[in-house]
Amino acid sequence: MRNACVKAITANSVSALIHREVIAESQRLLFYTDLDIKEIALDLGFEDQKYFSRLFKKVVGVGPTVFRDKQLSTD
């Protein structure tokens, strides 16, 4: 029932909204810390780094390594 309400209001499922927030936090960690991707994935509750990287790419459009490299090259 809650998922239906959230989807009616936001046009997104609860899990999609949670994924978006987790990926936003991972982007912050990739930009502001020197943690490696495996550490970031574990810190955010992902036991499987490959799954984290696939989800990140699905949401952001590029993998976490490419994202970090692009952010560092624009500074």
C-alpha positions as CSV (number, residue, x, y, z in Angstrom):
1,M,0.0,0.0,0.0
2,R,2.8,2.5,0.9
3,N,4.6,1.7,-2.3
4,A,1.5,2.5,-4.3
5,C,1.0,5.8,-2.5
6,V,4.6,6.8,-3.0
7,K,4.5,5.8,-6.7
8,A,1.3,7.8,-7.2
9,I,2.9,10.9,-5.8
10,T,6.4,10.6,-7.1
11,A,6.0,8.3,-10.2
12,N,8.8,6.2,-8.6
13,S,8.9,3.1,-6.5
14,V,10.2,3.3,-2.9
15,S,13.2,1.2,-3.9
16,A,14.0,3.5,-6.8
17,L,13.9,6.5,-4.4
18,I,16.2,4.6,-2.0
19,H,18.6,3.7,-4.8
20,R,18.7,7.3,-5.9
21,E,19.6,8.5,-2.4
22,V,22.2,5.8,-1.9
23,I,23.8,6.6,-5.2
24,A,23.8,10.3,-4.3
25,E,25.7,9.5,-1.2
26,S,28.1,7.3,-3.1
27,Q,28.8,10.2,-5.5
28,R,29.6,12.4,-2.6
29,L,32.0,9.8,-1.2
30,L,33.6,9.3,-4.6
31,F,34.2,13.1,-4.9
32,Y,35.2,14.0,-1.4
33,T,37.1,11.0,-0.1
34,D,39.9,8.7,-1.2
35,L,38.0,5.6,-0.2
36,D,38.2,2.9,-2.9
37,I,35.0,1.7,-4.6
38,K,34.9,-1.5,-2.6
39,E,35.0,0.4,0.7
40,I,32.3,2.8,-0.5
41,A,30.1,-0.1,-1.5
42,L,30.6,-1.8,1.9
43,D,30.0,1.4,3.8
44,L,26.6,1.8,2.0
45,G,25.6,-1.8,2.7
46,F,26.5,-3.5,-0.5
47,E,28.2,-6.9,0.0
48,D,28.8,-7.3,-3.7
49,Q,30.9,-4.5,-5.3
50,K,29.9,-5.6,-8.8
51,Y,26.2,-5.2,-8.0
52,F,27.0,-1.7,-6.5
53,S,28.9,-0.8,-9.7
54,R,26.1,-2.0,-12.0
55,L,23.5,-0.1,-10.0
56,F,25.6,3.0,-10.0
57,K,26.0,2.8,-13.7
58,K,22.3,2.3,-14.2
59,V,21.4,5.4,-12.2
60,V,24.3,7.7,-13.2
61,G,25.1,6.5,-16.7
62,V,28.8,5.8,-16.0
63,G,30.5,3.5,-13.6
64,P,31.9,4.7,-10.3
65,T,35.5,4.7,-11.5
66,V,34.7,6.8,-14.6
67,F,32.6,9.1,-12.5
68,R,35.5,9.7,-10.1
69,D,38.0,10.2,-12.9
70,K,35.7,12.7,-14.6
71,Q,35.1,14.7,-11.3
72,L,38.9,14.8,-10.6
73,S,39.7,15.9,-14.1
74,T,37.3,18.9,-13.9
75,D,38.9,20.4,-10.8
